[in-house]
Amino acid sequence: MNNYIKQAWMHLRQSPVASIISMIGTALAIFFIMIIVMLQQVSIVPFVPESNRDRFLYADYINFSTDKNASNVCCGTMSEAAAKELYQSLKTPEAVSIYVKSCSSSVISVSGITPFVVDAKQTDDIFWQVFDFDFTSGKPYDKAIFNSRQHFAVISESVARRLFGNTNATGKEVNINYSLYRVSGVVKDVSTLAPSAYAQIWLPYSVTNTRSMDYQIAGGIFSVVILEHKQNDLPKIKAEVDRKLAVYNKKLKEKAIKIRSMGCPYNQLSQSTNPGSNETPNLSAYYNRQLIIILILLLVPAFNLSSMTQSRLRRRTVEIGVRRAFGCTRWELLRNIVMENFILSLFAGAIGLIFCIAFAYFGTDLLFAQPWSSTIGRPSVNASMLLKASTFIYAFVFCFILNLLSSIIPAWRTSQTNIVNALNGRSH
């Protein structure tokens, strides 16, 4: 490997312009590919407070008909009754939380502070067992508080600082939508890139008017997040959901209501494709789109880099002839050229990856913008979200593929050059 690095460095010094242009092309290709990969990774890799994403299952929507002919079909989030009957009564999962996934704008204030608007999420007490929030003080509201409808709230550090000038807010009273609440705990700020957990304040839905929004037993504004015991529990849980659904539909038959689960619950990957309320995730179509984009980003620069590699190799015709004359086989020559080119590709890929990480860190508003979202909070990332082992593995694999695409044909053609022609400086 040291010899390959030395040879790559020597050839870089011999033809710096061509080598630098080639490295820039490689770096840009890796940059754009890794942007696509990173966008997907942020939606599926675990990070606080969604550290258990590999065991999360989601049921955001249901589909139900409201007449005997099943012609009047409604789609959307579910009622509390449906969520409890179909999901919270399951025996297989470790925990099942019912909550309102979308945040609502709420007004919060304390004496002497101008009221301001925050993103509020309404949850049950099990929500805090599913997600691993980092509490800096206090604790979440528990089952007793939820069932007795006491006015307690969890707030984020940024909200605590704005209200009290520090994060020591546990036990203090705040006005939320002009009702008095006591702060049960303070958590570190949550990124909007964790959409199921994100909010700026969290309230028990038992103390709000959320239940009054339930529509015809089936429809409402609730969603469900499930924490599996083990990653391979999904088939068991889906089978149990199907049994629960069959029993529940029998109860609703006299009301001419029939619920369809739409394939729920979904794992993190399926959920990240953003299935609508009237459709199921199409992972094949999703993978095909991703594959086409990545192939374009690999093939287009590969064609250009291939011609530049061929140009560099023409300048080494005599050197190649000498190596062949001293017994270097065509296979050894082919391997050497590909490896030398790979060293340069790897270095350029590292530059592209560094720029990608920097762009993701400093350009979160541009890269992770959510135009459909009504949340007040801005997207934010940290090192734990961006610096995953899989990030470096993907970058290495794409560097290797791009290197093969851009160097294998020029290297093969060069290795086939006649020794006499090569010694005379002719590539043919």
Buried (B, 14 or more C-beta within 10 A) or exposed (E): EEEBBEBBBEBBEEBEEBBEBBBBBBBBBBBBBBBBBBEBBBBBBBBBBBBBBEBBBBBBBBBBBBEEEEEEEBBBBBBBBBBBBBBBEBEBBBBBBBBBBBBBEBEBBBEEBEEEEBBBBBBBBBBBBBBBBEBBBBEBBBEEBBEEEBBBBBBBBBBBEBBBEEBBBBEBEBBBBEEEBBBBBBBBEBBBBBBBBBBBBBBBBBBBEBBEBBBBBBBBBBBBBBBBEEEEBBEBBBEBBEEBBEEBBEEBEEEBBBBBBBBBBBBBBBBBBEBEEEBBBEEEEBEEEEEEEBEEBBEEBBEBBBEBBBEBBBBBBEEBBBBBEEEBEBEEBBBBBBBBBBBBBBBBBBBBBBBBBEBBBEEBEEBBEEEEBEBEBEBBBEEEBBEBEEBEEBBBEBBBBBBBBBBBBBBBBBBEBEBEEBBEEBBE
